[in-house]
């Protein structure tokens, strides 16, 4: 539940309301470390390096893993 709230608050404006319908690199198998790497690499995501904690990133990654359709 925490990941859903965080995703909808911080991610959905760019990636869509539901990860399985989203865009911009939301995919199954995303981990907290992949999120943190994206924050450093993607300019508009850089504020999340300090805004979200490691636990927040784990929650978001778990939510995405749960919601994203595994089919290509």
N, CA, C, O and CB atoms as a CASP TS submission, in Angstrom:
PFRMAT TS
TARGET T0000
AUTHOR 0000-0000-0000
METHOD Language model
MODEL 1
PARENT N/A
ATOM      1  N   UNK     1       0.807  -1.194   0.000  1.00  0.00           N
ATOM      2  CA  UNK     1       0.000   0.000   0.000  1.00  0.00           C
ATOM      3  C   UNK     1       0.854   1.264   0.000  1.00  0.00           C
ATOM      4  O   UNK     1       0.534   2.231  -0.691  1.00  0.00           O
ATOM      5  CB  UNK     1      -0.920  -0.005   1.189  1.00  0.00           C
ATOM      6  N   UNK     2       1.954   1.258   0.784  1.00  0.00           N
ATOM      7  CA  UNK     2       2.817   2.441   0.821  1.00  0.00           C
ATOM      8  C   UNK     2       3.387   2.736  -0.551  1.00  0.00           C
ATOM      9  O   UNK     2       3.465   3.896  -0.954  1.00  0.00           O
ATOM     10  CB  UNK     2       3.951   2.250   1.829  1.00  0.00           C
ATOM     11  N   UNK     3       3.787   1.697  -1.276  1.00  0.00           N
ATOM     12  CA  UNK     3       4.335   1.886  -2.615  1.00  0.00           C
ATOM     13  C   UNK     3       3.322   2.471  -3.571  1.00  0.00           C
ATOM     14  O   UNK     3       3.674   3.284  -4.426  1.00  0.00           O
ATOM     15  CB  UNK     3       4.841   0.581  -3.157  1.00  0.00           C
ATOM     16  N   UNK     4       2.066   2.071  -3.442  1.00  0.00           N
ATOM     17  CA  UNK     4       1.011   2.613  -4.302  1.00  0.00           C
ATOM     18  C   UNK     4       0.837   4.104  -4.068  1.00  0.00           C
ATOM     19  O   UNK     4       0.715   4.877  -5.019  1.00  0.00           O
ATOM     20  CB  UNK     4      -0.315   1.883  -4.054  1.00  0.00           C
ATOM     21  N   UNK     5       0.825   4.505  -2.814  1.00  0.00           N
ATOM     22  CA  UNK     5       0.669   5.924  -2.484  1.00  0.00           C
ATOM     23  C   UNK     5       1.862   6.714  -3.004  1.00  0.00           C
ATOM     24  O   UNK     5       1.689   7.773  -3.607  1.00  0.00           O
ATOM     25  CB  UNK     5       0.517   6.120  -0.956  1.00  0.00           C
ATOM     26  N   UNK     6       3.062   6.213  -2.778  1.00  0.00           N
ATOM     27  CA  UNK     6       4.267   6.899  -3.251  1.00  0.00           C
ATOM     28  C   UNK     6       4.286   6.989  -4.772  1.00  0.00           C
ATOM     29  O   UNK     6       4.597   8.040  -5.333  1.00  0.00           O
ATOM     30  CB  UNK     6       5.524   6.177  -2.752  1.00  0.00           C
ATOM     31  N   UNK     7       3.954   5.889  -5.434  1.00  0.00           N
ATOM     32  CA  UNK     7       3.934   5.886  -6.900  1.00  0.00           C
ATOM     33  C   UNK     7       2.954   6.931  -7.413  1.00  0.00           C
ATOM     34  O   UNK     7       3.296   7.740  -8.275  1.00  0.00           O
ATOM     35  CB  UNK     7       3.557   4.487  -7.441  1.00  0.00           C
ATOM     36  N   UNK     8       1.750   6.913  -6.887  1.00  0.00           N
ATOM     37  CA  UNK     8       0.719   7.844  -7.383  1.00  0.00           C
ATOM     38  C   UNK     8       1.061   9.292  -7.050  1.00  0.00           C
ATOM     39  O   UNK     8       0.685  10.198  -7.794  1.00  0.00           O
ATOM     40  CB  UNK     8      -0.650   7.488  -6.790  1.00  0.00           C
ATOM     41  N   UNK     9       1.760   9.524  -5.954  1.00  0.00           N
ATOM     42  CA  UNK     9       2.144  10.872  -5.561  1.00  0.00           C
ATOM     43  C   UNK     9       3.320  11.395  -6.389  1.00  0.00           C
ATOM     44  O   UNK     9       3.322  12.553  -6.808  1.00  0.00           O
ATOM     45  CB  UNK     9       2.497  10.901  -4.083  1.00  0.00           C
ATOM     46  N   UNK    10       4.314  10.542  -6.622  1.00  0.00           N
ATOM     47  CA  UNK    10       5.567  11.021  -7.203  1.00  0.00           C
ATOM     48  C   UNK    10       5.840  10.559  -8.632  1.00  0.00           C
ATOM     49  O   UNK    10       6.646  11.180  -9.325  1.00  0.00           O
ATOM     50  CB  UNK    10       6.685  10.592  -6.348  1.00  0.00           C
ATOM     51  N   UNK    11       5.205   9.506  -9.084  1.00  0.00           N
ATOM     52  CA  UNK    11       5.582   8.899 -10.366  1.00  0.00           C
ATOM     53  C   UNK    11       4.508   9.005 -11.446  1.00  0.00           C
ATOM     54  O   UNK    11       4.822   9.084 -12.634  1.00  0.00           O
ATOM     55  CB  UNK    11       5.915   7.458 -10.153  1.00  0.00           C
ATOM     56  N   UNK    12       3.257   9.007 -11.035  1.00  0.00           N
ATOM     57  CA  UNK    12       2.171   8.855 -12.006  1.00  0.00           C
ATOM     58  C   UNK    12       2.041  10.004 -12.994  1.00  0.00           C
ATOM     59  O   UNK    12       1.523   9.802 -14.093  1.00  0.00           O
ATOM     60  CB  UNK    12       0.887   8.699 -11.285  1.00  0.00           C
ATOM     61  N   UNK    13       2.491  11.191 -12.643  1.00  0.00           N
ATOM     62  CA  UNK    13       2.349  12.304 -13.589  1.00  0.00           C
ATOM     63  C   UNK    13       3.144  12.055 -14.868  1.00  0.00           C
ATOM     64  O   UNK    13       2.762  12.541 -15.932  1.00  0.00           O
ATOM     65  CB  UNK    13       2.807  13.616 -12.939  1.00  0.00           C
ATOM     66  N   UNK    14       4.223  11.319 -14.783  1.00  0.00           N
ATOM     67  CA  UNK    14       5.017  10.978 -15.980  1.00  0.00           C
ATOM     68  C   UNK    14       4.788   9.547 -16.452  1.00  0.00           C
ATOM     69  O   UNK    14       4.816   9.276 -17.653  1.00  0.00           O
ATOM     70  CB  UNK    14       6.495  11.180 -15.698  1.00  0.00           C
ATOM     71  N   UNK    15       4.563   8.630 -15.510  1.00  0.00           N
ATOM     72  CA  UNK    15       4.521   7.200 -15.840  1.00  0.00           C
ATOM     73  C   UNK    15       3.125   6.605 -15.901  1.00  0.00           C
ATOM     74  O   UNK    15       2.985   5.407 -16.145  1.00  0.00           O
ATOM     75  CB  UNK    15       5.315   6.444 -14.845  1.00  0.00           C
ATOM     76  N   UNK    16       2.093   7.401 -15.687  1.00  0.00           N
ATOM     77  CA  UNK    16       0.725   6.899 -15.743  1.00  0.00           C
ATOM     78  C   UNK    16       0.211   6.492 -14.380  1.00  0.00           C
ATOM     79  O   UNK    16       0.990   6.173 -13.482  1.00  0.00           O
ATOM     80  CB  UNK    16       0.638   5.729 -16.687  1.00  0.00           C
ATOM     81  N   UNK    17      -1.107   6.504 -14.225  1.00  0.00           N
ATOM     82  CA  UNK    17      -1.727   6.190 -12.937  1.00  0.00           C
ATOM     83  C   UNK    17      -1.462   4.761 -12.476  1.00  0.00           C
ATOM     84  O   UNK    17      -1.354   4.504 -11.277  1.00  0.00           O
ATOM     85  CB  UNK    17      -3.210   6.419 -13.019  1.00  0.00           C
ATOM     86  N   UNK    18      -1.361   3.854 -13.401  1.00  0.00           N
ATOM     87  CA  UNK    18      -1.062   2.460 -13.078  1.00  0.00           C
ATOM     88  C   UNK    18       0.192   2.050 -13.835  1.00  0.00           C
ATOM     89  O   UNK    18       0.275   2.267 -15.044  1.00  0.00           O
ATOM     90  CB  UNK    18      -2.262   1.522 -13.431  1.00  0.00           C
ATOM     91  N   UNK    19       1.159   1.469 -13.159  1.00  0.00           N
ATOM     92  CA  UNK    19       2.409   1.118 -13.840  1.00  0.00           C
ATOM     93  C   UNK    19       2.224   0.257 -15.087  1.00  0.00           C
ATOM     94  O   UNK    19       2.956   0.424 -16.062  1.00  0.00           O
ATOM     95  CB  UNK    19       3.306   0.403 -12.886  1.00  0.00           C
ATOM     96  N   UNK    20       1.254  -0.664 -15.071  1.00  0.00           N
ATOM     97  CA  UNK    20       1.109  -1.532 -16.239  1.00  0.00           C
ATOM     98  C   UNK    20       0.617  -0.771 -17.455  1.00  0.00           C
ATOM     99  O   UNK    20       0.730  -1.269 -18.575  1.00  0.00           O
ATOM    100  CB  UNK    20       0.159  -2.668 -15.931  1.00  0.00           C
ATOM    101  N   UNK    21       0.076   0.417 -17.266  1.00  0.00           N
ATOM    102  CA  UNK    21      -0.362   1.242 -18.379  1.00  0.00           C
ATOM    103  C   UNK    21       0.593   2.404 -18.629  1.00  0.00           C
ATOM    104  O   UNK    21       0.370   3.217 -19.527  1.00  0.00           O
ATOM    105  CB  UNK    21      -1.760   1.767 -18.119  1.00  0.00           C
ATOM    106  N   UNK    22       1.639   2.476 -17.847  1.00  0.00           N
ATOM    107  CA  UNK    22       2.531   3.624 -17.876  1.00  0.00           C
ATOM    108  C   UNK    22       3.513   3.614 -19.028  1.00  0.00           C
ATOM    109  O   UNK    22       3.492   2.741 -19.897  1.00  0.00           O
ATOM    110  CB  UNK    22       3.278   3.699 -16.609  1.00  0.00           C
ATOM    111  N   UNK    23       4.348   4.588 -19.002  1.00  0.00           N
ATOM    112  CA  UNK    23       5.342   4.784 -20.044  1.00  0.00           C
ATOM    113  C   UNK    23       6.680   5.102 -19.401  1.00  0.00           C
ATOM    114  O   UNK    23       6.817   5.095 -18.178  1.00  0.00           O
ATOM    115  CB  UNK    23       4.916   5.908 -21.015  1.00  0.00           C
ATOM    116  N   UNK    24       7.645   5.377 -20.230  1.00  0.00           N
ATOM    117  CA  UNK    24       8.938   5.874 -19.773  1.00  0.00           C
ATOM    118  C   UNK    24       9.696   4.880 -18.897  1.00  0.00           C
ATOM    119  O   UNK    24      10.216   5.264 -17.849  1.00  0.00           O
ATOM    120  CB  UNK    24       8.745   7.152 -19.019  1.00  0.00           C
ATOM    121  N   UNK    25       9.768   3.652 -19.290  1.00  0.00           N
ATOM    122  CA  UNK    25      10.641   2.699 -18.630  1.00  0.00           C
ATOM    123  C   UNK    25      10.139   2.028 -17.378  1.00  0.00           C
ATOM    124  O   UNK    25      10.949   1.521 -16.603  1.00  0.00           O
ATOM    125  CB  UNK    25      11.847   3.351 -18.311  1.00  0.00           C
ATOM    126  N   UNK    26       8.849   1.998 -17.141  1.00  0.00           N
ATOM    127  CA  UNK    26       8.326   1.241 -16.004  1.00  0.00           C
ATOM    128  C   UNK    26       8.220  -0.216 -16.455  1.00  0.00           C
ATOM    129  O   UNK    26       7.490  -0.518 -17.399  1.00  0.00           O
ATOM    130  CB  UNK    26       6.922   1.807 -15.511  1.00  0.00           C
ATOM    131  N   UNK    27       8.935  -1.110 -15.795  1.00  0.00           N
ATOM    132  CA  UNK    27       8.931  -2.505 -16.224  1.00  0.00           C
ATOM    133  C   UNK    27       9.041  -3.449 -15.043  1.00  0.00           C
ATOM    134  O   UNK    27       9.509  -3.078 -13.966  1.00  0.00           O
ATOM    135  CB  UNK    27      10.064  -2.763 -17.198  1.00  0.00           C
ATOM    136  N   UNK    28       8.604  -4.670 -15.267  1.00  0.00           N
ATOM    137  CA  UNK    28       8.672  -5.705 -14.237  1.00  0.00           C
ATOM    138  C   UNK    28      10.132  -6.019 -13.951  1.00  0.00           C
ATOM    139  O   UNK    28      10.958  -6.047 -14.864  1.00  0.00           O
ATOM    140  CB  UNK    28       7.905  -6.988 -14.675  1.00  0.00           C
ATOM    141  N   UNK    29      10.440  -6.248 -12.719  1.00  0.00           N
ATOM    142  CA  UNK    29      11.802  -6.543 -12.325  1.00  0.00           C
ATOM    143  C   UNK    29      12.561  -5.319 -11.847  1.00  0.00           C
ATOM    144  O   UNK    29      13.739  -5.406 -11.499  1.00  0.00           O
ATOM    145  CB  UNK    29      12.528  -7.168 -13.461  1.00  0.00           C
ATOM    146  N   UNK    30      11.889  -4.185 -11.831  1.00  0.00           N
ATOM    147  CA  UNK    30      12.490  -2.956 -11.344  1.00  0.00           C
ATOM    148  C   UNK    30      12.829  -3.126  -9.867  1.00  0.00           C
ATOM    149  O   UNK    30      12.018  -3.635  -9.093  1.00  0.00           O
ATOM    150  CB  UNK    30      11.543  -1.744 -11.564  1.00  0.00           C
ATOM    151  N   UNK    31      14.020  -2.703  -9.484  1.00  0.00           N
ATOM    152  CA  UNK    31      14.444  -2.796  -8.087  1.00  0.00           C
ATOM    153  C   UNK    31      14.686  -1.394  -7.532  1.00  0.00           C
ATOM    154  O   UNK    31      14.720  -0.414  -8.275  1.00  0.00           O
ATOM    155  CB  UNK    31      15.724  -3.666  -7.954  1.00  0.00           C
ATOM    156  N   UNK    32      14.851  -1.320  -6.230  1.00  0.00           N
ATOM    157  CA  UNK    32      15.154  -0.035  -5.597  1.00  0.00           C
ATOM    158  C   UNK    32      16.457   0.530  -6.146  1.00  0.00           C
ATOM    159  O   UNK    32      16.561   1.740  -6.350  1.00  0.00           O
ATOM    160  CB  UNK    32      15.242  -0.189  -4.066  1.00  0.00           C
ATOM    161  N   UNK    33      17.447  -0.314  -6.387  1.00  0.00           N
ATOM    162  CA  UNK    33      18.719   0.193  -6.908  1.00  0.00           C
ATOM    163  C   UNK    33      18.578   0.695  -8.343  1.00  0.00           C
ATOM    164  O   UNK    33      19.265   1.641  -8.731  1.00  0.00           O
ATOM    165  CB  UNK    33      19.790  -0.897  -6.842  1.00  0.00           C
ATOM    166  N   UNK    34      17.707   0.085  -9.132  1.00  0.00           N
ATOM    167  CA  UNK    34      17.440   0.584 -10.483  1.00  0.00           C
ATOM    168  C   UNK    34      16.747   1.945 -10.404  1.00  0.00           C
ATOM    169  O   UNK    34      17.064   2.849 -11.177  1.00  0.00           O
ATOM    170  CB  UNK    34      16.569  -0.427 -11.284  1.00  0.00           C
ATOM    171  N   UNK    35      15.814   2.091  -9.483  1.00  0.00           N
ATOM    172  CA  UNK    35      15.170   3.389  -9.283  1.00  0.00           C
ATOM    173  C   UNK    35      16.206   4.452  -8.929  1.00  0.00           C
ATOM    174  O   UNK    35      16.216   5.534  -9.516  1.00  0.00           O
ATOM    175  CB  UNK    35      14.099   3.298  -8.179  1.00  0.00           C
ATOM    176  N   UNK    36      17.072   4.144  -7.975  1.00  0.00           N
ATOM    177  CA  UNK    36      18.083   5.107  -7.542  1.00  0.00           C
ATOM    178  C   UNK    36      19.022   5.477  -8.678  1.00  0.00           C
ATOM    179  O   UNK    36      19.442   6.630  -8.783  1.00  0.00           O
ATOM    180  CB  UNK    36      18.880   4.547  -6.372  1.00  0.00           C
ATOM    181  N   UNK    37      19.351   4.532  -9.514  1.00  0.00           N
ATOM    182  CA  UNK    37      20.183   4.810 -10.689  1.00  0.00           C
ATOM    183  C   UNK    37      19.457   5.737 -11.660  1.00  0.00           C
ATOM    184  O   UNK    37      20.056   6.658 -12.217  1.00  0.00           O
ATOM    185  CB  UNK    37      20.570   3.499 -11.398  1.00  0.00           C
ATOM    186  N   UNK    38      18.161   5.488 -11.860  1.00  0.00           N
ATOM    187  CA  UNK    38      17.365   6.349 -12.749  1.00  0.00           C
ATOM    188  C   UNK    38      17.296   7.766 -12.206  1.00  0.00           C
ATOM    189  O   UNK    38      17.333   8.725 -12.976  1.00  0.00           O
ATOM    190  CB  UNK    38      15.943   5.784 -12.924  1.00  0.00           C
ATOM    191  N   UNK    39      17.197   7.909 -10.901  1.00  0.00           N
ATOM    192  CA  UNK    39      17.150   9.244 -10.299  1.00  0.00           C
ATOM    193  C   UNK    39      18.417  10.036 -10.632  1.00  0.00           C
ATOM    194  O   UNK    39      18.350  11.239 -10.882  1.00  0.00           O
ATOM    195  CB  UNK    39      16.973   9.139  -8.770  1.00  0.00           C
ATOM    196  N   UNK    40      19.555   9.373 -10.634  1.00  0.00           N
ATOM    197  CA  UNK    40      20.817  10.046 -10.945  1.00  0.00           C
ATOM    198  C   UNK    40      20.954  10.335 -12.435  1.00  0.00           C
ATOM    199  O   UNK    40      21.559  11.335 -12.821  1.00  0.00           O
ATOM    200  CB  UNK    40      21.992   9.199 -10.475  1.00  0.00           C
ATOM    201  N   UNK    41      20.398   9.469 -13.268  1.00  0.00           N
ATOM    202  CA  UNK    41      20.576   9.541 -14.722  1.00  0.00           C
ATOM    203  C   UNK    41      19.569  10.458 -15.411  1.00  0.00           C
ATOM    204  O   UNK    41      19.918  11.128 -16.383  1.00  0.00           O
ATOM    205  CB  UNK    41      20.474   8.161 -15.313  1.00  0.00           C
ATOM    206  N   UNK    42      18.352  10.501 -14.937  1.00  0.00           N
ATOM    207  CA  UNK    42      17.275  11.242 -15.595  1.00  0.00           C
ATOM    208  C   UNK    42      17.076  12.577 -14.860  1.00  0.00           C
ATOM    209  O   UNK    42      16.707  12.602 -13.686  1.00  0.00           O
ATOM    210  CB  UNK    42      15.940  10.403 -15.614  1.00  0.00           C
ATOM    211  N   UNK    43      17.324  13.665 -15.562  1.00  0.00           N
ATOM    212  CA  UNK    43      17.338  14.987 -14.932  1.00  0.00           C
ATOM    213  C   UNK    43      16.065  15.283 -14.140  1.00  0.00           C
ATOM    214  O   UNK    43      16.147  15.738 -13.000  1.00  0.00           O
ATOM    215  CB  UNK    43      17.533  16.052 -15.984  1.00  0.00           C
ATOM    216  N   UNK    44      14.898  15.035 -14.720  1.00  0.00           N
ATOM    217  CA  UNK    44      13.655  15.377 -14.023  1.00  0.00           C
ATOM    218  C   UNK    44      13.407  14.496 -12.795  1.00  0.00           C
ATOM    219  O   UNK    44      12.564  14.824 -11.959  1.00  0.00           O
ATOM    220  CB  UNK    44      12.481  15.259 -14.978  1.00  0.00           C
ATOM    221  N   UNK    45      14.129  13.387 -12.681  1.00  0.00           N
ATOM    222  CA  UNK    45      13.961  12.491 -11.540  1.00  0.00           C
ATOM    223  C   UNK    45      14.983  12.757 -10.432  1.00  0.00           C
ATOM    224  O   UNK    45      14.875  12.179  -9.350  1.00  0.00           O
ATOM    225  CB  UNK    45      14.068  11.050 -11.998  1.00  0.00           C
ATOM    226  N   UNK    46      15.960  13.609 -10.679  1.00  0.00           N
ATOM    227  CA  UNK    46      17.031  13.831  -9.709  1.00  0.00           C
ATOM    228  C   UNK    46      16.562  14.284  -8.324  1.00  0.00           C
ATOM    229  O   UNK    46      17.197  13.911  -7.338  1.00  0.00           O
ATOM    230  CB  UNK    46      17.970  14.842 -10.249  1.00  0.00           C
ATOM    231  N   UNK    47      15.483  15.068  -8.195  1.00  0.00           N
ATOM    232  CA  UNK    47      15.033  15.433  -6.845  1.00  0.00           C
ATOM    233  C   UNK    47      14.676  14.226  -5.966  1.00  0.00           C
ATOM    234  O   UNK    47      14.707  14.328  -4.740  1.00  0.00           O
ATOM    235  CB  UNK    47      13.835  16.343  -6.945  1.00  0.00           C
ATOM    236  N   UNK    48      14.343  13.106  -6.572  1.00  0.00           N
ATOM    237  CA  UNK    48      13.981  11.923  -5.791  1.00  0.00           C
ATOM    238  C   UNK    48      15.168  11.313  -5.066  1.00  0.00           C
ATOM    239  O   UNK    48      14.976  10.504  -4.158  1.00  0.00           O
ATOM    240  CB  UNK    48      13.355  10.887  -6.688  1.00  0.00           C
ATOM    241  N   UNK    49      16.400  11.678  -5.443  1.00  0.00           N
ATOM    242  CA  UNK    49      17.570  11.145  -4.734  1.00  0.00           C
ATOM    243  C   UNK    49      17.550  11.544  -3.266  1.00  0.00           C
ATOM    244  O   UNK    49      18.051  10.808  -2.416  1.00  0.00           O
ATOM    245  CB  UNK    49      18.867  11.636  -5.392  1.00  0.00           C
ATOM    246  N   UNK    50      16.975  12.704  -2.962  1.00  0.00           N
ATOM    247  CA  UNK    50      16.882  13.132  -1.569  1.00  0.00           C
ATOM    248  C   UNK    50      15.450  13.107  -1.038  1.00  0.00           C
ATOM    249  O   UNK    50      15.243  13.045   0.174  1.00  0.00           O
ATOM    250  CB  UNK    50      17.450  14.524  -1.423  1.00  0.00           C
ATOM    251  N   UNK    51      14.476  13.153  -1.918  1.00  0.00           N
ATOM    252  CA  UNK    51      13.079  13.187  -1.493  1.00  0.00           C
ATOM    253  C   UNK    51      12.604  11.831  -0.975  1.00  0.00           C
ATOM    254  O   UNK    51      11.845  11.769  -0.008  1.00  0.00           O
ATOM    255  CB  UNK    51      12.197  13.635  -2.645  1.00  0.00           C
ATOM    256  N   UNK    52      13.042  10.755  -1.606  1.00  0.00           N
ATOM    257  CA  UNK    52      12.593   9.415  -1.227  1.00  0.00           C
ATOM    258  C   UNK    52      13.710   8.659  -0.512  1.00  0.00           C
ATOM    259  O   UNK    52      14.872   8.715  -0.915  1.00  0.00           O
ATOM    260  CB  UNK    52      12.125   8.629  -2.467  1.00  0.00           C
ATOM    261  N   UNK    53      13.346   7.970   0.529  1.00  0.00           N
ATOM    262  CA  UNK    53      14.306   7.168   1.294  1.00  0.00           C
ATOM    263  C   UNK    53      14.524   5.813   0.622  1.00  0.00           C
ATOM    264  O   UNK    53      13.814   5.453  -0.316  1.00  0.00           O
ATOM    265  CB  UNK    53      13.815   6.972   2.749  1.00  0.00           C
ATOM    266  N   UNK    54      15.498   5.083   1.105  1.00  0.00           N
ATOM    267  CA  UNK    54      15.750   3.731   0.600  1.00  0.00           C
ATOM    268  C   UNK    54      14.513   2.860   0.802  1.00  0.00           C
ATOM    269  O   UNK    54      14.161   2.070  -0.074  1.00  0.00           O
ATOM    270  CB  UNK    54      16.977   3.101   1.306  1.00  0.00           C
ATOM    271  N   UNK    55      13.860   2.997   1.942  1.00  0.00           N
ATOM    272  CA  UNK    55      12.633   2.220   2.209  1.00  0.00           C
ATOM    273  C   UNK    55      11.521   2.627   1.245  1.00  0.00           C
ATOM    274  O   UNK    55      10.777   1.774   0.761  1.00  0.00           O
ATOM    275  CB  UNK    55      12.164   2.422   3.677  1.00  0.00           C
ATOM    276  N   UNK    56      11.406   3.930   0.965  1.00  0.00           N
ATOM    277  CA  UNK    56      10.418   4.394  -0.016  1.00  0.00           C
ATOM    278  C   UNK    56      10.676   3.751  -1.372  1.00  0.00           C
ATOM    279  O   UNK    56       9.743   3.291  -2.031  1.00  0.00           O
ATOM    280  CB  UNK    56      10.451   5.933  -0.141  1.00  0.00           C
ATOM    281  N   UNK    57      11.934   3.719  -1.789  1.00  0.00           N
ATOM    282  CA  UNK    57      12.278   3.138  -3.088  1.00  0.00           C
ATOM    283  C   UNK    57      11.945   1.653  -3.135  1.00  0.00           C
ATOM    284  O   UNK    57      11.488   1.152  -4.162  1.00  0.00           O
ATOM    285  CB  UNK    57      13.763   3.350  -3.389  1.00  0.00           C
ATOM    286  N   UNK    58      12.168   0.949  -2.039  1.00  0.00           N
ATOM    287  CA  UNK    58      11.806  -0.469  -1.984  1.00  0.00           C
ATOM    288  C   UNK    58      10.292  -0.637  -2.099  1.00  0.00           C
ATOM    289  O   UNK    58       9.818  -1.554  -2.769  1.00  0.00           O
ATOM    290  CB  UNK    58      12.319  -1.110  -0.676  1.00  0.00           C
ATOM    291  N   UNK    59       9.541   0.236  -1.454  1.00  0.00           N
ATOM    292  CA  UNK    59       8.081   0.168  -1.520  1.00  0.00           C
ATOM    293  C   UNK    59       7.576   0.439  -2.932  1.00  0.00           C
ATOM    294  O   UNK    59       6.687  -0.257  -3.420  1.00  0.00           O
ATOM    295  CB  UNK    59       7.459   1.163  -0.543  1.00  0.00           C
ATOM    296  N   UNK    60       8.141   1.450  -3.588  1.00  0.00           N
ATOM    297  CA  UNK    60       7.732   1.769  -4.967  1.00  0.00           C
ATOM    298  C   UNK    60       8.078   0.603  -5.891  1.00  0.00           C
ATOM    299  O   UNK    60       7.258   0.200  -6.716  1.00  0.00           O
ATOM    300  CB  UNK    60       8.421   3.078  -5.465  1.00  0.00           C
ATOM    301  N   UNK    61       9.271   0.069  -5.756  1.00  0.00           N
ATOM    302  CA  UNK    61       9.681  -1.059  -6.605  1.00  0.00           C
ATOM    303  C   UNK    61       8.772  -2.264  -6.385  1.00  0.00           C
ATOM    304  O   UNK    61       8.414  -2.947  -7.344  1.00  0.00           O
ATOM    305  CB  UNK    61      11.145  -1.445  -6.320  1.00  0.00           C
ATOM    306  N   UNK    62       8.399  -2.529  -5.148  1.00  0.00           N
ATOM    307  CA  UNK    62       7.508  -3.660  -4.857  1.00  0.00           C
ATOM    308  C   UNK    62       6.131  -3.433  -5.477  1.00  0.00           C
ATOM    309  O   UNK    62       5.529  -4.366  -6.009  1.00  0.00           O
ATOM    310  CB  UNK    62       7.378  -3.870  -3.332  1.00  0.00           C
ATOM    311  N   UNK    63       5.633  -2.211  -5.411  1.00  0.00           N
ATOM    312  CA  UNK    63       4.339  -1.904  -6.024  1.00  0.00           C
ATOM    313  C   UNK    63       4.396  -2.110  -7.530  1.00  0.00           C
ATOM    314  O   UNK    63       3.496  -2.713  -8.114  1.00  0.00           O
ATOM    315  CB  UNK    63       3.916  -0.463  -5.704  1.00  0.00           C
ATOM    316  N   UNK    64       5.454  -1.611  -8.158  1.00  0.00           N
ATOM    317  CA  UNK    64       5.591  -1.775  -9.606  1.00  0.00           C
ATOM    318  C   UNK    64       5.686  -3.258  -9.963  1.00  0.00           C
ATOM    319  O   UNK    64       5.045  -3.706 -10.914  1.00  0.00           O
ATOM    320  CB  UNK    64       6.834  -1.015 -10.127  1.00  0.00           C
ATOM    321  N   UNK    65       6.467  -4.011  -9.221  1.00  0.00           N
ATOM    322  CA  UNK    65       6.615  -5.447  -9.465  1.00  0.00           C
ATOM    323  C   UNK    65       5.253  -6.145  -9.390  1.00  0.00           C
ATOM    324  O   UNK    65       4.962  -7.034 -10.190  1.00  0.00           O
ATOM    325  CB  UNK    65       7.597  -6.072  -8.445  1.00  0.00           C
ATOM    326  N   UNK    66       4.439  -5.747  -8.443  1.00  0.00           N
ATOM    327  CA  UNK    66       3.124  -6.340  -8.247  1.00  0.00           C
ATOM    328  C   UNK    66       2.165  -5.982  -9.382  1.00  0.00           C
ATOM    329  O   UNK    66       1.343  -6.810  -9.775  1.00  0.00           O
ATOM    330  CB  UNK    66       2.544  -5.891  -6.918  1.00  0.00           C
ATOM    331  N   UNK    67       2.261  -4.758  -9.915  1.00  0.00           N
ATOM    332  CA  UNK    67       1.283  -4.266 -10.883  1.00  0.00           C
ATOM    333  C   UNK    67       1.646  -4.452 -12.345  1.00  0.00           C
ATOM    334  O   UNK    67       0.746  -4.534 -13.181  1.00  0.00           O
ATOM    335  CB  UNK    67       1.055  -2.848 -10.645  1.00  0.00           C
ATOM    336  N   UNK    68       2.915  -4.522 -12.687  1.00  0.00           N
ATOM    337  CA  UNK    68       3.309  -4.573 -14.090  1.00  0.00           C
ATOM    338  C   UNK    68       3.098  -5.968 -14.652  1.00  0.00           C
ATOM    339  O   UNK    68       3.493  -6.965 -14.047  1.00  0.00           O
ATOM    340  CB  UNK    68       4.771  -4.148 -14.257  1.00  0.00           C
ATOM    341  N   UNK    69       2.476  -6.021 -15.808  1.00  0.00           N
ATOM    342  CA  UNK    69       2.242  -7.276 -16.522  1.00  0.00           C
ATOM    343  C   UNK    69       3.592  -7.827 -16.982  1.00  0.00           C
ATOM    344  O   UNK    69       4.352  -7.097 -17.618  1.00  0.00           O
ATOM    345  CB  UNK    69       1.272  -7.067 -17.740  1.00  0.00           C
ATOM    346  N   UNK    70       3.910  -9.064 -16.689  1.00  0.00           N
ATOM    347  CA  UNK    70       5.212  -9.627 -17.054  1.00  0.00           C
ATOM    348  C   UNK    70       5.378  -9.898 -18.553  1.00  0.00           C
ATOM    349  O   UNK    70       6.493 -10.148 -19.013  1.00  0.00           O
ATOM    350  CB  UNK    70       5.429 -10.901 -16.300  1.00  0.00           C
ATOM    351  N   UNK    71       4.299  -9.852 -19.305  1.00  0.00           N
ATOM    352  CA  UNK    71       4.412 -10.138 -20.728  1.00  0.00           C
ATOM    353  C   UNK    71       5.027  -8.937 -21.444  1.00  0.00           C
ATOM    354  O   UNK    71       4.740  -7.793 -21.091  1.00  0.00           O
ATOM    355  CB  UNK    71       3.029 -10.488 -21.330  1.00  0.00           C
ATOM    356  N   UNK    72       5.874  -9.191 -22.452  1.00  0.00           N
ATOM    357  CA  UNK    72       6.494  -8.086 -23.210  1.00  0.00           C
ATOM    358  C   UNK    72       5.494  -7.313 -24.042  1.00  0.00           C
ATOM    359  O   UNK    72       5.867  -6.361 -24.729  1.00  0.00           O
ATOM    360  CB  UNK    72       7.581  -8.620 -24.114  1.00  0.00           C
TER
END
